[in-house]
Amino acid sequence: MRVLLCLAVIASWHTSNVPYVFGTIDFEDGNGHNVPIPQGFYPGLEIENAVWISYHRNGPFMEGIFGLGVDGGLHPTEGWGFPGTTEPITIRFLTSVTSVTIEAWDVGSNGAMLTGFDSLGNVLQVDSYIGSGFGGGNGQPLMIHADGIAYVELTQPEFHERSQDAVGWDNLQFISEDRLFFQDVQIDPRTTYLRTISDPPVNFRPPNDFVYVDSDRVARHVDSEALELRTLIPGKTIEPGDYLLLESVGEYCFTNPICENTIGGLWGVFSGSGVLLQDEDASIQNRVPDQLSVQAGTFSLVETPVNGGLPSDIESDFWIRSPGDSSRTVVQVPEGATHLFVSAADEVWFENWLPLGSEFGLRVTLYPDSSADGDVDGNGTVDVADIDTMSRQVRSGEFSVAFDLTHDGRVDVNDRIVLIKDRINTWVGDSNLDGEFNTGDLIAVFQAGLFETGNPAGWLQGDWDGNGVFDTGDIIYAFQDGGYEQGPQSAAVPEPVGFVTLMWSAVVVAVVRRKKACGFTAGKVGEE
């Protein structure tokens, strides 16, 4: 028996920090006509010299924010040339970012320009667009990408007529690339760690037009390389206990020489060593003698792949799904694991090949610290901004490992609950995050004046269920959590939610509605 000590020579076509989206903001949530945007309204940034305009020909707030001095009629115009050469809209980021994208609406011949600056005011990058006539260039995306973007300015560089259409700015996305890491590893589609008795004999003569993957012109499988976890992602060390998102990237042809269909997908198995046994001895059933089972994550074991009629000889291997699959492969690195072996998810490997220009491989993404500590907005603290950032991410339906606190390959309400109840360790309804849900929290959120107005609200303004507004559902949701007047969550033993609790939440809502109907301010709950 010969033993292969597989030293991984990784063919990497992409090594990068994963783009981490701090925020995607739709400015169509305006709060008033020609009203300056309050500081802190949008978490993670500050906006200067900008207003909401509610009367647009495309509908209220449909074109985002405008510069100062805009005449907000059916055809918003630049009443005083802002944001022209004098007072640009300025968006400052609380944490520097590396990419900014925003859409410009009704650009016209005045043009639209996005300029990025560092913290010292030095210009980093500029992107611009010039339309034609009135209103040309609807939804025109402008994007800059540079390290250390501290703030951006939005201007109309060619402004020359007071009557020209004003540019509306919408759908801002700002991204940082300094927190998450992934590694793409190119995989030969003939690769496997399983038994390979399906390889043809040495005297096999492939068809004349058989497609060879390399220059040796032999139809055969390729033994899996041992991917060393410690060095797999440059600059990061993957250790037992870490969570990984594993994805199969690209597809390959599984019929040769004619490529009738392509398939993707990988199988993987962790090992306590880089040892892969040769398969020349038919008695060898397990080519990965130091295989280790994954105990946590969301994954499916490879049950019965067939190789020439033989079942899989690896008990602990699992599916590695493609990014477009309905489920994702998230695994916790098992104790003692030092290497990862992968195999093309196939039964016969020698004839697999890649069309010209195609790629096939493994993407390994390391879950960040935020998945453990809850600092999803990346500002170094776990606070109300993280709750609002998580709420927006859940509503967006987009997946990111930074927000997957439950390590189940999804970002949903369960991750939000874990953030509130486990990472922050408080009750639903604790608006000021002092650790308790009490009358003071109710007074504070009603004084914010957003109850059942339909206007955007965050955790501080009563959006406790994460739907972006403050309404009756938030009150019920908070009381159902059982923390009202129970003291700190860690010290309390909440009583089951019963008739009295639900009645109290109904009374709070009824009192507020009555006072609003009578002309009282919604914030004066408990006052006569």
C-alpha positions in Angstrom: 0.0 0.0 0.0 1.3 3.4 -0.9 0.4 6.6 0.9 0.1 10.0 -0.7 0.9 12.9 1.6 -0.9 15.5 -0.4 0.6 18.9 -0.2 -1.9 21.4 -1.6 -0.7 23.6 -4.4 -3.7 25.8 -4.6 -4.7 27.2 -7.9 -6.5 30.3 -6.9 -8.4 32.5 -9.3 -9.8 34.9 -6.7 -8.5 35.8 -3.3 -10.4 38.6 -1.7 -12.1 40.1 1.2 -15.8 39.5 0.7 -17.8 42.7 0.0 -19.6 43.5 3.3 -22.7 45.6 2.7 -23.0 48.1 5.5 -26.2 49.5 4.0 -28.5 49.7 1.1 -30.8 52.7 1.5 -33.9 53.5 -0.5 -34.5 57.2 0.0 -38.2 56.7 -1.0 -39.1 56.8 2.7 -39.3 60.6 2.9 -40.8 62.3 5.9 -42.3 65.6 4.8 -42.1 68.0 1.9 -39.0 70.1 1.4 -37.8 68.9 4.8 -34.1 68.7 5.5 -33.0 65.1 6.4 -32.5 64.9 10.2 -29.0 63.8 11.4 -29.1 60.1 12.4 -32.2 59.3 10.4 -30.2 56.8 8.3 -27.9 54.7 10.5 -24.3 54.6 9.5 -24.2 57.9 7.7 -24.9 61.7 8.0 -26.4 63.7 5.1 -25.9 67.4 4.7 -27.6 69.9 2.3 -30.4 67.5 1.2 -34.2 67.5 1.5 -37.1 65.1 0.7 -39.5 66.4 -1.9 -42.9 64.8 -1.8 -44.5 66.1 -5.0 -43.0 64.3 -8.0 -44.5 63.5 -11.3 -43.4 59.9 -10.6 -45.1 59.8 -7.2 -44.1 60.9 -3.7 -40.5 60.4 -2.8 -40.0 58.2 -5.9 -36.8 59.9 -6.9 -35.0 60.0 -3.6 -33.4 63.1 -2.1 -32.7 66.5 -3.6 -30.4 69.4 -3.0 -31.3 72.6 -1.1 -33.4 75.2 -3.0 -35.3 72.7 -5.1 -38.8 73.8 -6.3 -40.7 70.7 -5.5 -43.6 70.9 -7.9 -44.7 68.3 -10.4 -41.4 69.0 -12.2 -38.8 69.7 -9.5 -36.4 72.3 -10.7 -33.2 73.7 -9.3 -34.6 76.8 -7.7 -31.1 78.2 -6.6 -28.7 75.9 -8.4 -28.2 73.4 -5.5 -26.6 71.0 -5.5 -24.6 72.8 -8.1 -21.3 74.5 -7.8 -21.9 76.0 -4.3 -23.5 73.5 -1.9 -23.2 69.9 -2.9 -25.1 67.2 -1.0 -22.6 65.6 1.3 -23.0 62.0 2.7 -20.5 61.2 5.5 -20.0 57.6 6.5 -19.5 56.8 10.2 -17.1 54.1 9.2 -15.0 54.4 6.1 -16.1 52.4 3.1 -14.5 51.1 -0.1 -17.3 51.3 -2.6 -20.3 53.7 -3.1 -23.1 53.3 -5.6 -26.0 55.7 -6.1 -28.6 56.3 -8.8 -29.2 59.7 -10.4 -32.7 60.5 -11.7 -33.7 63.2 -14.2 -30.1 64.0 -15.0 -30.5 66.0 -18.1 -27.8 68.2 -19.6 -26.9 69.5 -16.1 -25.2 66.2 -15.4 -24.6 64.2 -12.2 -21.3 63.7 -10.5 -20.3 61.4 -7.5 -17.0 62.4 -5.9 -15.3 60.4 -3.1 -13.0 61.9 -0.5 -10.8 60.5 2.3 -10.9 61.8 5.8 -8.5 64.6 5.0 -10.6 65.9 2.1 -8.4 64.5 -0.7 -10.3 63.4 -3.8 -10.1 59.6 -4.3 -12.3 58.9 -7.3 -15.0 60.6 -9.5 -17.8 59.2 -11.6 -20.2 61.3 -13.7 -22.9 61.2 -16.3 -24.2 63.9 -18.7 -27.7 63.4 -20.1 -29.4 65.3 -22.8 -32.2 67.9 -22.6 -34.7 67.7 -19.8 -34.8 64.7 -17.6 -32.5 62.4 -19.6 -30.8 59.5 -17.6 -33.4 58.0 -15.3 -31.9 55.7 -12.7 -28.3 56.2 -14.0 -26.0 54.4 -11.6 -22.8 56.2 -10.5 -20.1 54.2 -8.6 -16.7 54.8 -7.1 -14.3 52.3 -5.6 -11.3 53.2 -3.4 -9.8 52.5 0.0 -10.9 54.8 2.8 -13.8 56.7 1.4 -14.9 58.9 4.3 -17.5 61.0 2.5 -19.0 61.7 -0.9 -20.4 64.7 -2.6 -23.3 64.8 -5.1 -23.3 67.6 -7.6 -24.7 68.7 -11.0 -21.4 69.8 -12.7 -23.0 71.4 -15.8 -25.8 73.4 -14.0 -26.5 76.5 -16.0 -30.2 77.1 -16.0 -32.4 77.8 -13.0 -35.3 76.1 -14.8 -33.6 72.8 -15.5 -34.8 69.6 -13.9 -33.3 68.8 -10.6 -31.4 65.6 -10.1 -32.9 63.2 -7.6 -30.6 60.8 -5.8 -31.8 57.3 -4.7 -30.8 53.7 -3.9 -27.5 54.3 -2.1 -25.3 51.3 -1.4 -22.1 51.6 0.6 -19.7 48.7 1.1 -16.7 47.8 3.1 -14.3 45.1 2.1 -12.1 44.8 5.2 -14.0 42.4 7.4 -15.0 39.2 5.6 -12.7 36.9 3.7 -13.1 34.2 1.1 -10.8 32.1 -1.1 -11.6 30.6 -4.5 -9.8 27.4 -5.3 -9.7 26.1 -8.8 -10.7 22.4 -9.0 -9.9 20.0 -11.8 -13.4 18.5 -12.6 -11.7 15.0 -12.6 -10.8 15.4 -9.0 -12.0 12.9 -6.4 -11.0 11.3 -3.0 -13.3 8.3 -3.7 -12.6 4.9 -5.2 -11.8 5.2 -8.9 -12.3 1.7 -10.3 -14.3 3.4 -13.1 -11.1 4.7 -14.6 -10.5 3.1 -18.0 -7.6 0.6 -18.5 -4.2 2.0 -19.3 -4.5 0.9 -22.9 -7.8 2.7 -23.4 -7.9 4.8 -26.6 -10.3 7.7 -26.2 -12.1 9.1 -29.3 -10.1 11.2 -31.6 -11.9 14.4 -30.5 -11.7 13.5 -26.7 -11.1 16.7 -24.7 -8.1 16.5 -22.4 -7.8 18.7 -19.4 -4.0 18.8 -19.3 -1.1 17.9 -21.6 -0.5 14.4 -20.5 -3.2 13.1 -22.9 -4.3 10.3 -20.5 -7.9 9.7 -19.6 -7.8 9.3 -15.8 -9.1 10.7 -12.6 -7.1 13.2 -10.4 -6.5 12.7 -6.7 -7.9 15.4 -4.5 -5.4 17.8 -3.1 -5.3 18.2 0.7 -6.4 21.8 1.3 -4.6 23.0 4.5 -7.1 25.0 6.6 -4.3 27.0 8.3 -3.2 28.6 5.0 -6.3 28.2 2.8 -7.3 31.9 3.1 -4.2 34.2 3.0 -4.0 36.4 6.0 -6.5 34.4 8.0 -6.2 31.1 10.0 -9.1 28.7 9.9 -9.3 26.8 13.1 -11.6 24.1 14.6 -14.8 25.8 15.8 -14.9 28.3 13.0 -17.9 28.4 10.7 -17.4 28.2 6.9 -19.7 28.8 4.0 -18.7 26.4 1.3 -19.9 26.8 -2.3 -19.3 25.1 -5.5 -18.5 27.7 -8.2 -19.0 27.0 -11.9 -20.0 23.8 -13.9 -18.2 21.2 -16.0 -19.0 18.8 -18.8 -19.5 15.2 -17.7 -19.8 13.7 -21.2 -16.7 13.6 -23.4 -16.1 14.6 -26.2 -19.7 15.9 -26.7 -20.8 18.3 -24.0 -24.5 17.6 -23.9 -25.1 19.0 -20.4 -23.1 20.6 -17.6 -23.3 20.0 -13.9 -21.9 21.6 -10.8 -21.5 20.6 -7.1 -18.8 19.2 -4.9 -18.5 16.7 -2.1 -16.2 17.5 0.8 -14.7 15.8 3.9 -12.6 17.2 6.7 -9.5 15.3 7.8 -7.1 15.3 10.7 -4.2 15.0 8.3 -3.3 15.5 4.6 -3.1 11.8 4.0 -5.0 10.3 1.0 -4.5 6.6 0.4 -3.9 5.2 -3.1 -6.8 3.2 -4.5 -4.8 0.5 -6.3 -5.5 -2.0 -3.5 -9.2 -3.1 -3.9 -9.3 -3.8 -0.2 -9.1 -0.1 0.7 -12.5 1.1 1.4 -11.6 4.5 2.9 -9.1 6.6 1.1 -9.3 9.4 3.8 -8.3 7.4 6.9 -8.4 10.5 9.2 -11.8 11.7 8.1 -13.8 13.7 10.7 -17.5 14.3 11.0 -19.1 17.7 10.9 -21.3 18.2 14.0 -22.8 21.6 13.5 -24.0 23.7 10.6 -26.5 23.2 7.8 -25.4 20.5 5.4 -26.4 17.2 3.9 -24.3 14.0 4.0 -23.5 12.3 0.8 -25.5 9.1 1.2 -24.9 6.7 -1.6 -22.9 8.0 -4.6 -22.1 5.0 -6.8 -18.7 4.3 -8.3 -19.0 1.2 -10.6 -21.6 -0.3 -8.3 -19.8 0.4 -5.1 -21.3 2.7 -2.4 -19.3 5.6 -1.1 -16.3 4.7 0.9 -16.4 7.9 3.0 -19.0 8.1 5.8 -18.4 11.7 6.8 -18.5 13.5 3.4 -21.1 16.1 2.7 -22.6 18.0 -0.2 -21.2 21.4 -1.2 -24.0 23.3 -2.9 -23.8 25.9 -5.6 -24.7 29.6 -4.8 -28.0 29.3 -6.7 -29.3 26.3 -4.7 -32.2 26.7 -2.3 -30.0 25.7 0.6 -26.4 26.6 1.5 -23.6 24.5 3.0 -22.5 25.9 6.3 -20.2 23.8 8.4 -18.4 24.2 11.7 -14.8 23.0 11.4 -14.6 19.8 13.6 -12.2 19.5 16.4 -8.8 18.2 15.2 -9.4 19.1 11.5 -6.3 20.3 9.7 -7.3 19.6 6.0 -10.3 19.6 3.7 -10.6 17.2 0.7 -13.1 17.9 -2.1 -14.4 15.8 -5.0 -16.4 16.6 -8.1 -20.0 15.4 -7.4 -19.9 12.7 -10.0 -19.6 8.9 -10.4 -17.2 8.8 -13.2 -14.4 11.3 -13.3 -11.9 10.6 -16.0 -14.0 12.1 -18.8 -15.0 15.4 -17.1 -13.7 18.6 -18.7 -14.2 22.4 -18.8 -15.3 24.3 -21.8 -12.8 27.0 -22.9 -13.0 30.0 -20.7 -15.0 28.2 -18.0 -14.1 27.8 -14.3 -14.9 25.3 -11.7 -13.9 25.3 -8.1 -14.6 25.7 -4.4 -15.3 29.0 -2.6 -14.5 29.1 1.1 -15.9 32.0 3.1 -15.0 32.4 6.7 -17.7 33.6 9.0 -16.7 36.9 10.7 -16.6 37.9 14.3 -19.9 39.7 13.8 -21.6 36.3 13.6 -20.5 35.6 17.1 -20.6 39.0 18.8 -23.5 40.7 16.9 -21.6 43.8 15.7 -23.2 43.5 12.2 -22.7 47.2 11.3 -19.0 47.0 12.0 -18.6 50.1 14.2 -17.0 48.2 17.1 -20.0 48.2 19.4 -23.2 46.2 19.6 -26.0 48.7 20.0 -29.3 49.9 18.5 -27.7 50.5 15.1 -27.0 46.8 14.8 -30.7 46.0 15.4 -31.8 48.4 12.8 -29.1 47.2 10.4 -30.2 43.6 11.0 -33.8 44.5 10.5 -33.1 46.1 7.1 -31.1 43.1 6.0 -33.9 40.7 7.0 -36.4 42.8 5.1 -34.1 42.9 2.0 -34.1 39.1 1.7 -30.4 39.2 0.9 -27.9 36.7 2.4 -24.6 37.6 4.0 -22.5 35.6 6.4 -22.1 38.7 8.6 -25.8 38.6 9.5 -26.2 34.8 9.8 -26.0 34.6 13.6 -27.7 31.2 13.7 -25.2 29.7 11.1 -28.1 28.1 9.2 -27.4 29.6 5.7 -30.2 32.1 6.0 -30.8 35.6 7.2 -34.2 35.9 8.7 -36.2 36.8 11.8 -34.4 34.2 13.9 -31.1 36.0 13.4 -32.7 39.2 14.6 -34.1 37.4 17.7 -30.6 36.0 18.5 -29.1 39.5 18.2 -31.6 41.0 20.6 -32.0 38.1 23.1 -28.6 36.6 23.1 -25.9 39.0 21.8 -27.4 42.2 23.4 -29.2 40.2 26.1 -32.3 42.2 26.5 -36.0 42.2 26.0 -38.0 43.1 23.0 -39.4 46.6 23.8 -36.2 47.8 25.6 -36.0 50.8 23.3 -33.1 52.5 25.2 -31.2 49.3 25.7 -30.7 49.7 29.4 -31.5 46.0 29.9 -35.2 46.4 30.9 -38.5 46.8 29.2 -40.7 49.2 31.3 -42.9 52.2 31.2 -40.1 54.5 30.3 -39.6 52.6 27.0 -43.3 53.0 26.2 -43.2 56.7 26.9 -40.1 57.2 24.8 -41.4 55.5 21.7 -44.8 57.2 21.8 -43.1 60.6 22.3 -41.2 60.0 19.0 -44.6 60.5 17.3 -44.4 57.8 14.7 -47.1 55.4 16.0 -49.3 54.3 13.1 -48.2 57.1 10.9 -46.7 54.8 8.4 -43.4 56.7 8.5 -40.1 54.9 8.8 -39.2 53.9 12.4 -36.2 52.2 14.0 -35.8 50.4 17.3 -35.6 53.7 19.2 -38.9 54.9 17.7 -40.8 51.6 18.4 -40.1 49.3 15.5 -39.7 46.3 17.7 -40.8 43.7 15.2 -38.4 44.8 12.5 -40.9 45.7 9.8 -39.7 49.3 9.5 -42.7 51.1 11.1 -44.2 51.6 14.5 -47.7 50.2 14.9 -49.9 48.0 17.0 -48.0 44.9 16.0 -44.9 46.2 17.8 -46.7 46.6 21.1 -48.2 43.1 20.9 -44.8 41.7 19.8 -43.1 43.3 22.8 -45.6 42.1 25.4 -45.6 38.6 24.0 -41.9 38.5 24.7 -42.8 38.6 28.4 -40.3 41.1 29.7 -42.5 44.0 30.7 -41.5 45.2 34.2 -39.5 42.0 34.8 -36.1 43.7 35.3 -33.0 42.6 33.4 -33.5 39.6 31.2 -30.6 37.7 32.7 -32.1 37.9 36.2 -35.8 37.5 35.3 -37.9 34.5 35.0 -40.6 35.7 32.7 -44.2 34.6 33.3 -46.1 33.0 30.5 -47.9 35.5 28.2 -51.5 35.5 29.3 -54.8 37.3 29.1 -53.7 40.1 31.5 -50.5 40.9 29.5 -52.3 41.0 26.2 -55.1 43.1 27.7 -52.4 45.6 29.0 -51.0 45.9 25.5 -54.5 46.5 24.1 -55.1 49.2 26.8 -51.8 51.0 25.8 -52.8 51.1 22.1 -56.4 52.2 22.9 -55.2 55.1 25.1 -52.8 56.3 22.5 -55.4 56.1 19.7 -58.0 58.0 21.8 -55.6 60.8 22.7 -54.6 61.1 19.0 -58.3 61.3 18.1 -58.8 64.0 20.7 -55.9 66.1 19.5 -53.4 65.1 22.1 -49.8 64.3 21.3 -49.2 60.6 21.0 -46.1 60.9 23.1 -48.0 61.9 26.3 -49.0 58.5 27.3 -49.8 58.4 31.0 -50.3 62.2 31.2 -53.6 64.0 31.6 
